[in-house]
Amino acid sequence: MTQDQLKQAVAQAAVDHIRPHLDAKSIIGVGTGSTANFFIEALARHKMEFDGAVASSEATAQRLKVHGIPVYDLNGVDALEFYVDGADESDERLHLIKGGGAALTREKIVAAVARTFVCIADASKLVPVLGRFPLPVEVLPMARSHVARQLVKLGGDPVYREGVVTDNGNVILDVHNLEIVDPVDLEARINAIVGVVTNGLFAARPADLLLLGTADGVRTLTR
């Protein structure tokens, strides 16, 4: 199977997982990226079965609207039963690295509101130790150099993602050469740096369910 076929398989598996729990009042949190896009396409076939969605990025909001799915502001939503999104890396405990698409802050906010966070990914994303994928950190523009110096002190090699501005008007530092053996601790330490908005470790609030696309079918991991 190609990588796109694996993504399509896990996207459909996520739709199959959440559909029995949906009703006319249900609002679903939807992530950002190529795997999330496959989820939107699969979800759109059942758009009459739920109320609408909260998007984790402007790009996702636009894609949802194109498919005829109403998009709500998170401030007007009391609760989300599900948040479905991809990941750049996951370990066996469902700690994630996200942010390759620069939407990490809004993704983290929507995930925090959702009762169940369903992560969908192909098998290449499952790793024994996080850190092979550079860790994105969203930073206020004026603090970029300061934050970079602090990240070096934590053992990383931060690289400015040139030409990228987040939906929040901020910049991204991608931190290379980290071996993240304690994701919860590192997430907190980076977030404590003045000027950091948030980082791409989803460890304090990991996924609840990982649907992993493999050549032998969709593998389900829970924590």
Backbone torsions as a table, in degrees:
resi	resn	phi	psi	omega
1	MET	NA	142.7	175.7
2	THR	-75.8	166.8	178.5
3	GLN	-61.9	-38.7	177.9
4	ASP	-64.3	-37.8	177.6
5	GLN	-65.6	-37.2	176.2
6	LEU	-64.8	-40.8	178.7
7	LYS	-65.2	-40.9	177.6
8	GLN	-62.5	-38.6	-179.1
9	ALA	-65.1	-44.3	-179.1
10	VAL	-73.3	-31.6	175.5
11	ALA	-62.0	-44.7	178.0
12	GLN	-66.4	-37.8	177.8
13	ALA	-62.3	-37.3	177.9
14	ALA	-66.0	-42.3	176.9
15	VAL	-61.4	-44.7	179.2
16	ASP	-61.6	-33.8	-179.3
17	HIS	-71.2	-41.1	-173.0
18	ILE	-87.9	-24.6	-173.4
19	ARG	-54.9	-42.4	-179.1
20	PRO	-62.5	-16.4	-176.0
21	HIS	-101.4	1.8	-175.5
22	LEU	-92.4	150.7	169.5
23	ASP	-143.9	-174.6	-173.2
24	ALA	-65.0	-16.2	-179.5
25	LYS	-100.7	-2.2	-174.1
26	SER	-71.1	136.6	173.7
27	ILE	-123.1	130.9	-172.6
28	ILE	-110.6	134.5	172.1
29	GLY	-81.3	133.3	-176.3
30	VAL	-126.5	133.0	-176.2
31	GLY	-83.8	-164.4	-173.0
32	THR	-129.0	142.9	175.6
33	GLY	124.2	179.1	-173.5
34	SER	-65.1	-39.8	179.8
35	THR	-69.9	-40.3	176.1
36	ALA	-62.6	-33.2	177.7
37	ASN	-63.8	-39.5	175.5
38	PHE	-63.9	-35.9	177.3
39	PHE	-63.5	-42.6	179.3
40	ILE	-60.2	-42.9	179.7
41	GLU	-62.2	-42.2	178.8
42	ALA	-69.9	-38.2	-178.8
43	LEU	-67.0	-35.8	-175.4
44	ALA	-60.8	-25.2	179.0
45	ARG	-69.1	-12.4	-178.0
46	HIS	-124.2	26.0	-172.1
47	LYS	-65.7	-16.3	177.6
48	MET	-81.6	-5.5	-175.7
49	GLU	-94.4	-4.7	-179.5
50	PHE	-146.7	171.6	-172.7
51	ASP	-80.2	-47.6	-176.3
52	GLY	174.2	-159.1	-173.6
53	ALA	-142.9	159.0	167.2
54	VAL	-109.7	130.2	-176.0
55	ALA	-99.3	145.7	179.4
56	SER	-92.0	1.9	178.0
57	SER	-161.2	163.1	176.4
58	GLU	-64.6	-36.5	179.8
59	ALA	-63.7	-42.6	178.2
60	THR	-66.4	-40.5	178.1
61	ALA	-58.2	-43.5	179.8
62	GLN	-64.5	-42.0	-179.2
63	ARG	-65.7	-40.5	177.4
64	LEU	-60.8	-44.4	-179.4
65	LYS	-63.9	-39.2	178.1
66	VAL	-59.7	-33.6	179.9
67	HIS	-87.8	6.7	176.1
68	GLY	78.4	21.1	179.0
69	ILE	-99.9	120.9	179.3
70	PRO	-60.3	141.5	-179.0
71	VAL	-115.0	128.5	-178.1
72	TYR	-110.3	149.5	170.4
73	ASP	-73.9	134.6	-177.7
74	LEU	-60.4	-30.0	-179.6
75	ASN	-64.3	-20.7	179.8
76	GLY	-98.4	9.6	-176.1
77	VAL	-115.8	127.8	-178.8
78	ASP	-73.4	-40.5	-175.4
79	ALA	-158.0	153.3	173.3
80	LEU	-120.4	126.7	178.1
81	GLU	-71.5	-38.8	-176.2
82	PHE	-135.5	144.9	165.0
83	TYR	-124.4	126.1	-178.0
84	VAL	-119.4	126.3	-177.0
85	ASP	-157.5	162.9	175.7
86	GLY	-88.2	-169.8	178.4
87	ALA	-154.0	155.1	174.5
88	ASP	-88.0	-29.5	173.1
89	GLU	-153.4	152.4	171.2
90	SER	-143.2	145.3	169.7
91	ASP	-101.7	-179.4	-175.4
92	GLU	-67.4	-19.5	178.6
93	ARG	-90.6	6.1	178.5
94	LEU	67.4	22.0	163.7
95	HIS	-73.3	139.1	-172.1
96	LEU	-123.1	156.2	158.9
97	ILE	-111.6	127.6	177.9
98	LYS	-133.9	165.4	176.3
99	GLY	118.9	6.1	176.7
100	GLY	-60.3	-26.6	176.8
101	GLY	-96.8	9.7	175.1
102	ALA	67.8	21.1	-179.9
103	ALA	-108.6	20.6	-169.1
104	LEU	-60.2	-36.9	-176.3
105	THR	-67.4	-49.3	179.7
106	ARG	-67.5	-34.7	175.8
107	GLU	-61.5	-42.2	-178.1
108	LYS	-68.3	-35.2	178.5
109	ILE	-66.5	-47.4	-179.1
110	VAL	-64.4	-40.3	178.1
111	ALA	-61.8	-35.2	-179.2
112	ALA	-66.4	-29.8	-178.1
113	VAL	-82.6	-29.7	-173.5
114	ALA	-72.8	143.6	176.0
115	ARG	-71.6	-37.4	-178.2
116	THR	-131.4	125.4	178.9
117	PHE	-104.1	111.9	178.8
118	VAL	-101.4	116.7	178.2
119	CYS	-98.7	134.7	179.3
120	ILE	-122.6	130.8	-175.1
121	ALA	-159.2	159.8	172.4
122	ASP	-86.3	164.6	-170.2
123	ALA	-60.8	-24.5	-179.0
124	SER	-65.7	-16.9	-177.0
125	LYS	-82.3	-14.4	-179.0
126	LEU	-84.8	122.3	-176.1
127	VAL	-131.1	156.1	178.4
128	PRO	-72.0	-35.5	179.1
129	VAL	-136.6	130.1	179.2
130	LEU	-67.4	149.8	172.8
131	GLY	131.5	-13.8	175.7
132	ARG	-63.2	-41.0	173.1
133	PHE	-80.0	129.3	-178.9
134	PRO	-58.2	136.5	-176.4
135	LEU	-81.1	116.1	177.7
136	PRO	-74.9	141.1	175.7
137	VAL	-131.3	121.6	177.1
138	GLU	-86.6	131.0	-169.1
139	VAL	-134.2	142.0	169.9
140	LEU	-62.5	136.2	-172.5
141	PRO	-54.1	-41.8	-176.4
142	MET	-69.3	-16.2	-176.8
143	ALA	-99.9	5.4	-171.4
144	ARG	-56.5	-48.0	-177.2
145	SER	-69.3	-40.7	178.1
146	HIS	-60.8	-47.9	-178.6
147	VAL	-63.1	-40.1	179.3
148	ALA	-59.1	-41.4	179.2
149	ARG	-64.0	-38.4	179.3
150	GLN	-69.5	-34.8	178.4
151	LEU	-67.9	-33.6	174.8
152	VAL	-61.8	-40.4	179.2
153	LYS	-63.1	-25.3	178.3
154	LEU	-86.4	3.1	175.9
155	GLY	97.9	4.1	-177.5
156	GLY	-97.6	170.3	177.8
157	ASP	-122.3	88.9	-174.8
158	PRO	-76.9	138.2	178.4
159	VAL	-127.2	127.5	178.5
160	TYR	-69.3	126.5	178.2
161	ARG	-82.6	91.8	-172.6
162	GLU	-66.1	142.5	176.4
163	GLY	79.7	4.6	-178.1
164	VAL	-111.6	126.3	173.0
165	VAL	-123.7	128.3	-177.7
166	THR	-71.8	168.3	176.0
167	ASP	-60.7	-17.4	179.3
168	ASN	-94.7	1.6	178.4
169	GLY	84.3	17.6	-177.6
170	ASN	-109.3	-179.3	-178.7
171	VAL	-116.0	167.3	-177.8
172	ILE	-119.7	132.7	166.3
173	LEU	-107.8	127.2	175.9
174	ASP	-99.9	120.4	-173.3
175	VAL	-98.4	113.1	-178.7
176	HIS	-93.6	165.2	170.0
177	ASN	64.9	34.2	173.7
178	LEU	-102.0	139.1	168.6
179	GLU	-114.3	104.5	-165.6
180	ILE	-95.2	90.2	-177.2
181	VAL	-85.9	-20.5	177.5
182	ASP	-130.5	81.7	-174.4
183	PRO	-62.2	-37.0	-178.4
184	VAL	-63.3	-45.1	-179.6
185	ASP	-66.2	-44.7	-177.9
186	LEU	-67.1	-37.7	176.9
187	GLU	-57.0	-46.6	-178.9
188	ALA	-66.3	-41.1	-177.5
189	ARG	-66.2	-40.5	178.9
190	ILE	-70.1	-41.1	180.0
191	ASN	-65.0	-20.8	179.8
192	ALA	-80.4	-10.4	178.5
193	ILE	-71.7	127.9	179.7
194	VAL	-62.2	128.7	-178.6
195	GLY	104.0	-15.6	176.4
196	VAL	-82.1	131.6	173.1
197	VAL	-81.7	-55.4	169.8
198	THR	-167.3	170.9	176.9
199	ASN	-121.3	167.9	-171.6
200	GLY	-81.8	10.1	172.5
201	LEU	-81.0	121.8	173.8
202	PHE	-107.3	81.0	-174.9
203	ALA	-120.5	-43.0	173.9
204	ALA	-61.7	-34.7	172.4
205	ARG	-126.8	85.5	-179.9
206	PRO	-78.6	177.8	172.4
207	ALA	-68.2	151.8	174.3
208	ASP	-91.3	-29.0	-176.4
209	LEU	-143.2	131.7	175.6
210	LEU	-116.6	120.0	174.2
211	LEU	-101.7	113.1	-169.9
212	LEU	-111.9	121.1	179.4
213	GLY	-81.2	121.3	179.3
214	THR	-126.8	168.6	178.4
215	ALA	-64.1	-20.3	-179.7
216	ASP	-99.7	9.9	-179.7
217	GLY	117.9	-173.3	-177.6
218	VAL	-86.5	122.7	177.8
219	ARG	-96.3	137.4	-179.0
220	THR	-109.6	125.8	176.7
221	LEU	-121.4	138.1	175.6
222	THR	-128.1	160.9	179.0
223	ARG	-108.8	NA	NA
